[in-house]
């Protein structure tokens, strides 16, 4: 939550820019935009205010977020080893061709800065809710004390206005001594409240103007906009740009309603409508209730409205078309800012799989998994069919651990950092818990022994931006790289689901990735594990070890068996002892029982 809050506050920089653009457009194009269009411009801002809470991929301000979002980054601890994974598997064992080495990483600790911002933000929200509830209770008292309208003269004017605006729904009208200006409230059950002093000082013409104004609010569903504005004010209580924008939106709403009334009047009535506002300005000037729209407003707002009435001219059809065209252009311009607004409040943790378009069978392999949670996914290329155990887990994104080394190798080959004939990197001299790591490496030996420092060195040479770009190009999982360049595939930054693992392996094998076929072939050679009468097995393990506990084990790969290719991905999860080795044993038992591959 602390990371979300930090991103949310940073997204307010973009929101402030959007507000500035809207204010500038509104000023520069004021003669080309109709009052109603000027009001509708603010709905673009309201839409933008909702974006940070939507599950979209976040705009990455990597270094700043890295400092603010985590106090202790998830970094590799050279001295920390994963229990149970301290040595290569016995050469005499079943899996002599595979070493599942892993290193423990530290769990992330929330940043004090992010935590403090989170506390302050929620405190502000609570304060705003208290103020809102107080205002709503005041409105409820007014509603309880109000009496149904008794004046026949006012009723006659009201019915005439309803007929004039072609409103057939019955909208109750009440009188109250606790208001100074007419208001209309209610989202689904609208009611109009008239101050008793206006009824006592009844003037048919002035009452008509005021009722037409209130009914314009009803006709244009301004009650819904009120709710939206109040919610925005609660969550963005700290942003002065948002407060100013919402104030201007309320002003533009009243001006739009004034203009709508003027469109119904004859030319000689414009001045009379303006005089009504002037005559009642002192009486009706007050802050409106939440979820209520009315004739009143501040004196500054009244001045703007009177100037609008004084300068009113009917808008031609061409003028309305031009206004709409400008609105569309502004909307398209602002749409370019939307990706930068997403906080990742929820970068999607679940893969959206087009299940209806695929031939899928679901199996119960709980007997193989035992106490482990997890999933097994198999794709039969010859028949175009899927076999899945645990649908939900198969679509849930989790860190790939060392299985991502397949794509680091591919990226390095594409970048020219290494080649098929020159992939040697000298040992950095740091002592690691595995003897196989404490030596010079080639791409083949590094993949075989899952040598972290080798692949981290490749990433360092390619750089964060290049790595991020490659992840997006191949469509790897959630495509997020926000942590340190040496640990993004070890901690909780980059994530992928088992189904996505299989889909990427298919693309790698079939030459469907945006890489050269030669480099794809080199990488596949490095993950060839065993050739038997059953076929050729390719694969890569991965173990996620957090604070010394093995919490997730991967085994992904494929089997070339005669004319068929079977792609698989297995993930097991547990509080501890969930390793790539365990995932491998489980996978091979399933493959053997399915008659796909045997050692």
N, C-alpha and C positions, 0 to 999 in steps of 0.2 A: 504493500500500500504506500510505503514511503517513496518508492521509486515512481509509482504512478503520480503521486502528489507533486514531485519534482518536475516530472514531464508536463503535468497539467499547468504548473506555474510558468514553465518555459513556453508552452503553447500560447499563453496569454500575450506574449510578444507579437506573435503572428495575428492574434485576434485584435490587438491594438492597431496593427498596420491595416487590417481589413476595415476597421472602424474609420481610420483616417481616410482610406480610399473612398468609402461610402460618403463621408462628410464632404470630401472634395468634389466627388461626382455630383452630389446633391446641390452643391453651390454653383459649380461651373455649368451644370445643365438645368438649372432651375427654370429657365424660360422654355426649355424643350420637354421637360417632364411634367406630366399632369400631377396635381396634388395627390391623387390616388396612387399613382406610380411611385411618387416620392415616399409615400407611406409604405408601399410594398417593398421598396428597397431594403427596409430594415428587416424584413423576413429573411433576407439572405444572411444577415448577421445572426439572427436567431438560429438559423440552420447551422451556421458555422459554430455557434456556441455549443451545439449538441455533438459535434464531431469528436472532441476529445474523449467522449464517453462511449464511442462506438468501437467495435472490435476490428479496427483497421491496423495495418502495419505502421509503426511509428516512423516519423521523420527522425533521422539519426544525428544527434548532436553529440557524437561519440565521446570525445574527451571530457566535455563538461559533465555529461551524464555519468561518465565513469567515476568522476570525483564525487559528484553529489549523490549518486544513487547507491554507492557502496562504500562503506568505511574500510572494510577489509576485502579487497577484490579476491575473487576466487583464483588463486594462483597456485602453480605447481610447487609442491614441496619436495625438493630433491631427496630429502632424507626420509620422507614418508612413503611407505610401501603399502600396497593393498594386501591385507592378510589373506593367506591362502593362495597368493599369486606370486610368491617370492622366487620361484624357480621354474625352469622350463619343465614341460611335461616329460615324463620319463621316455627316453628314446625307445624303450622296448614296449611302450604302451601303444594303445590303438591309434593315438593321434600324434605320432612321433614327428609328423610334418608340420606341426603348428605350435607356436609359443604364444601364450596369452599373457604378456607382460602388461602391467598397469601401474600407475602412480596415483596416490591419493591427492585430492584437492581439498581445499578448505571451503566450508560452507560460507555463504554470503551473510554478512552482518549488516542490518539496516544502518544507513548513515544517520548520525545525529542531526545533520542538517535536514535531511528528508523527513525524519521523525518529527522534528520541531515544526517544519512547515505543515505537516499533516495535522498536528495538534492545533496549530493556529487556524488552519483552514476549517477544521471541524468546529472549533470554538466560534468562529465567525458565522458558520452555517447555523449553529444552535441559536446564536443571538438573533440572526435574521428570522429564524422560525418563531422565536418568542415575539418579536415585533409583529410578524405576520398574524400569528394567532391572536394577539391583542387587538389588531385592527379588525380581524374577522369577528371577534366577539363583540366589538363595538357595533359592527354592521348588524350582527344578530340582534342586539338590543334595539336598534332602530327598526328592524323588521318586525320584532315582537310588539313594539309600541305603535306601529303604523296601523291605520284604519283604512278600510276600503273607501275608495273615492265616492263621495256623496253628491258632489256638485253636478247638477244636470247640464249646466252650461259647459263645464270642462269635459264632461262625457260626450257631449255633442261634438265638440271640437276634436276630441280624441278619435271618435268613430269616423269623422270626416278624414282625418289624417290616415287612419288605417285603410280606408277605401282608396285614398289618393295614392298610397304606396302599394296597394294591392296585397296587403298582408291579411291572410285569412285566419291565422292562428290567434287564439284568444290570449292576450297578454294582460294580466291583471294590473290595475293601477291603484296605488295606495297614497294616502296623504300622511305626512309626518311633520312634527315640529322640530325634529332634531337634525334636519338638513337645511342647507342654504341654497342648494341648487338641485335640479332634477338629476336623477341617476337611473340607469337601468342595470340590474344585476341578474345573475343566474346564467349558468351555461346551458342547461337543458330545460329549466323552468324559469324563463325570464319574467321579471316583474319591474314595473316602473314606479319610482317613488317621487312624489311631488311635494315640495315644501308647502306648508299651509299658508305662508305669507304670499306665495305666488298665486295660490287659489283665492285668497282674500282680496288681492289686488288684481283680480282677473281682468285681462284684456284679451279678447278673442284672437286678435292677430298675433300678439306676442306669445300667447299660449300655443298657438298653431306652430310657430317657428320652433319653440322649444321641444314640442312633442315630435315634430318632424326630425329634429336633430337626434333625439333619443332613439327613434325608430330606425334611423340610418345605422346606428350602432348595432341594433338587432339584425337588420338586413344583411350587414357585412360580417356578422359573427365575431364582433370585436371581443366578446367575452372569452373566446378561446385564446385570442391573442393576449388578453390580460393574464390568463393563467401562465402562458408561455413566458411572458415578460417577468412575472413574479418569480417563477422558478429560476430563470436566468439570473435575476437579481440576488437570489439566495446563494447560488453556487459561485457567482462571480462578484461577491460582495466587496472584494478587495481591489477590483479593477475599476479605476475612475473613468476609463474610456467607455467601458460597458455601461456604467451608470449614466454618463452623459448621453450615450447613444440611446438608451432606453427613455431618457427624458425627452430627447428630440423625437423619438418614435411616438410617444404619447401626444406631443404637440402636433406632429404630422397627421396623426389619426384624427384629432379634432378638426384640423384644417380640411382633411379629406371629407369628413362628414359635413362640414360647413359648405364645401363646394358641391357635394351631392344635393344638399338642400337648395342651394342657389340654382342648380340645374332644373329644379322643379318649379322655381318661381319665375314670375314675369320680371322683365328688366326694371320696372318701377319699384319692385319689392326688395331689390338688393339693399338699398339704403335703409329700409325699414328693418330688415334682418340685422344689419350692422348696428343700428340704433338699439335694438333689443339687447345685444351683447353689451353695448356701452352703458345702457341704463341699469343693467343688472350686474355689471362688472364687480362692484363693491360687495354686493350681496352674495354673489355666487362664486367668489374667488376663494377656493380652499382646496386642500389636497384630497384627491379622490380616494375612496376605499379600494383595497385590493379586490380584484375580480369584479369591479364596477366601472362603468364608463358613463360619463355625464357631460353636461354642458359646461361645467365649471373648469377651473384650472388656475394657474398662477397668473399674476398681472403681466408677466413677460409673455406668457403664452397667449393671453388675451390680446395683447398688442399685435402679435404676429397674425392672429386670426382676423382682427379688424383690418389690418393692412391687406390681407388676402382678399377679404370681402370687397374692400375699396377698389382693388385692382382686378377684380374678377372679370373675365371675358369668356364666353362660351368657347370650348375647344372643338375645332373641326375634326372630321374623320381622319384627315391626313395628319393632324397634330397628334391624335391618339395612336396612330400607327407608328409615327416617329418616336413617341414616348415609349411604346412597347419595344421598338427596335433597340433603343438605348438601354432599356432594362435588360434585355437578353445579352447585349454586349457586356454590360457590367457583370452579369451573372457568370458569363463565360470567363471573364477575367478573374473573378474571385475564386472560381472552381480550381484554378491552378494552385491556390494556397491550401486546399483541403488536405493533401498528403502531409503537409508540414504541421497540420493541426492535430493529427492523431497522436495520442499519448501511448498507444499500444496498451491501453487499459485493458488492452487485452489483445495483444497480438494473438492471433488464433492459436489455441493450444490443441485444436482438433482439425484434422484434415477433412476437407469436404470431398468425399469420394462419390463419383457418379455410379452408385450401386445399381440403379435401374438400367444402366447401359452395359452392364457386365454380367457374365454368367458366374454366379457365386454360389458356393455351397458352404454351409457352416457346420463345423464338426465339434464334437466334445472331446477335447484332448486333456481334460483335467487330470486324468490318470497319469499322463506323462509329466505334467507340471507339478503335481503333488501340492506342497505348501507354497510353491511359488505363484505369484500373480504374473500375468504376462499374456503374450499372444504368439501365435504361429500363423504365418501367411505363406501360401504356396500358389504360384501361378504356372499353369501348364500351357506352354507356348503353342504346342501342337493343336490343342483343342480350344485355346482361348478361354480357359476356365480358371476360376479362383477357388481355393480352399482356405477357409479362415477359421481359426479358433479364437474366440473372444473378440467379437466385432468391435466393442467399445475400445478395448486396449489396442486393437490393430490400427485405429484411426487417431489415437492419442499421441501427440508429439512429445518426445523426450530427448535428452541429449544423446548424440550418436556415439560418444566416446571414440575409441580408436577405429571404428568402422569408417569414420570420415577420412582417414588417412588415404583411402582409395582415391578420393577426389583432390586431396592435397597433392598427391603424386601426379595426377592428371593435370592439375593446374600448373605445377612446376614444369612439366614437359611442354605444355602449351606456351609457357612463358619463356622457354629456352634456358631456364635455370639449370636444368639437368637434361641429358639426352640418353638415348639407349646405350651409347658407348661411353658416356662420361657422366656418371651420377655419383662420383666419389665425393664424400665430405669427410674432412678430418675430425677426429674426436676432439671435443672442446676441453678435455682434461678434467672435467667435473666427474667425481666418483658417483656412480649410480648403483642401486642395489642389485643389478643384474650384470653379470660379467659380460654378457653379449652386447651390452650397451657401451661398455668401456673400451671401445675400439673404433677405428675408422669404419665408415659404412658406405654401402652403395644402396641404390633404390631397392634392389632385391633383398639384400640382407636386412635393411631397415624395415621393410614390410614384413619379412618373415619373423623378425624378432620384435616387431611393433615398437621401434625405437622412437620414443617421444622427441628427444632432442634433435634428431635428424629432420623430422617433419616440421618442428617448430622453427628450425633454421631456414627451411624452405619458405615458410610463411613470412618470416622476418625479411627475407630478401625480396619477396614479392610485394610486401607492404599491405596495410589494412585496406586501403581503397581498392587495390587490385583483387584482394581476397573477397571483399564484399561484392565487387562487380561480378566475379566468377560465380559466387553463390547464387546471385540473382539470375545469371545467364543460364545456369543449369537447372534452376528452380528447386534448389535444395531446401526442403522443409519449410520452416518459417522464415528463412532468409534473413535472420537477424544476427548481426555481429556487433555486440556492444561491449563486451569485456575485453580483457587483454588479448593481444594477437596470439599469445602462446597458450591460451586456455579456453578459447571460445567453444571448442568442440568437446571440452572436458566438463565445463560447468553448465549452467542453465541458460546460456545465451542462445546458441544454435540448437534447434530441436527438429526432430523428424519422426514420423510415424512408421511403423513396420510396413504398411501398405506403400508408402512413398519410397521406402528403401527398395522394395521390389520393383517399383516402376522405374526408378533410376537405374537399377541393375539391368533391366530390360533395354533401356535406352543406351547404356554403355555397351552392352553386348551387340545390339543391333545397329550401332553406329548412328543413333538418333540424337546424340548430344552434340552441341556446337563445338566439337573438337575434331582434330584430324583422326582418321581411322588408324593411322600408324601409332599415334600416342595412346589411343584407346586399347589397341592390341598389346602395347608394352605393359600397361597397367594390368590388364587381364592376365598376362603371363606371370606377374609378380604375386598374384593371389591364387595361382593354380596350386592346389594342395595335394591332390592324389589322383592317380589314374589306375583304375581297376577294370575288371571285366564288366562291371556294372556301368562304367562310364567315367567321365572326368569331373572331379569335384573342384569348384572354385569357391573361395570364401574368405571372410575376414571376421575376426572376433573383436569384441570391445567390452571393457569392464569400466563402469562408472563407480569410482570409489570416493565417497565423501566423508571427510573426517575419519579416515581409516576404516570405514565400513563399505563393503561392496554392495551397493544398493541396486545395481542394474547390470545385466549381462546380455550381450548381443552376439548373435552369429548370423551373418547374412552371406548370401552367395547364390550359386546356381550349379546345376548338374547338366552336363551334356551327355545325353544317353541316346545313342543311335540317332534317329532323326528328330528327337525331341529335346527341348531345353526346359528344365524346371527351375524356376527362380524362387528363392525362399528368404524369409527373414523371421528370426526368432528373437524375442526379447523376454527375459524373465526379470521380475522385480521382487525384492525382499528387503527387510531392514538390514540384513547382512547375508553374506555368503551367496549373493547373486552374481555369478561371474560369467565371462565369455566361455570359459571351459565347460561350465555346467550347461550353458545354452547350447554348446556344440554337441555334447553328449545327448541331450534331449532331442535335438534336431536330427541327429544321425539315427536315433532309434525310430523316429517317426518316418524318416525317408526309407529306412529298411523295411518297416512294416507296410509301407505303401508300395514296396517293390520298385522304388526309384533308384536307390543307390545303396551298396553295401561295401564296407572296407575290403 
